[in-house]
Amino acid sequence: MERTLVLVKPDGIQRGLVGEVVKRFERKGLKLIGIKMMSLDEAILREHYAHIASKPFYPGVEKFMRSTPVVAMCWEGVEAVETVRLVAGITKARSAAPGTIRGDLAMSVACNVIHASDSYDNAVKEVKRFFKPDEVFEYDKSEYMHVYLDDEVAGGR
């Protein structure tokens, strides 16, 4: 099973969308294995956004991401990274497909409700960045028999 990171960003917190975000991933059949509210400091943001830290717009991104706490979540499932990205919708929210989180709930590139890991390798790094090992839980999800066939679970990352 794959694990992936989702952050409910400050706009999602301010607009009261945490429950809606959780509901959408739960309805899809993903398993929530870690969740916490946290404030992000400069160090974690510089590491997390290293790919844009030198861009002229980065200070605005950092200011936005520090404006309120975020809710960090770790989700698990077969091909969880790709599944979360599909449910989330594309980053440019006003162009995201209806039915996706961003397509239904946002209009911005930055204020797009959530961050979702964009690749398996990044998901592994991001989960470790935001969660200590004892903050991620393993448990049997009894509904899996209604979400996956046994061979899907056995073959999934």
Secondary structure as GFF3:
##gff-version 3
##sequence-region A 1 157
A	DSSP	beta_strand	2	8	.	.	.	ID=ss1
A	DSSP	alpha_helix	10	14	.	.	.	ID=ss2
A	DSSP	alpha_helix	18	28	.	.	.	ID=ss3
A	DSSP	beta_strand	31	38	.	.	.	ID=ss4
A	DSSP	alpha_helix	42	48	.	.	.	ID=ss5
A	DSSP	alpha_helix	58	65	.	.	.	ID=ss6
A	DSSP	beta_strand	70	77	.	.	.	ID=ss7
A	DSSP	alpha_helix	80	88	.	.	.	ID=ss8
A	DSSP	three_ten_helix	93	95	.	.	.	ID=ss9
A	DSSP	alpha_helix	101	105	.	.	.	ID=ss10
A	DSSP	beta_strand	114	116	.	.	.	ID=ss11
A	DSSP	alpha_helix	120	130	.	.	.	ID=ss12
A	DSSP	three_ten_helix	133	135	.	.	.	ID=ss13
A	DSSP	three_ten_helix	142	146	.	.	.	ID=ss14
A	DSSP	alpha_helix	150	155	.	.	.	ID=ss15
###
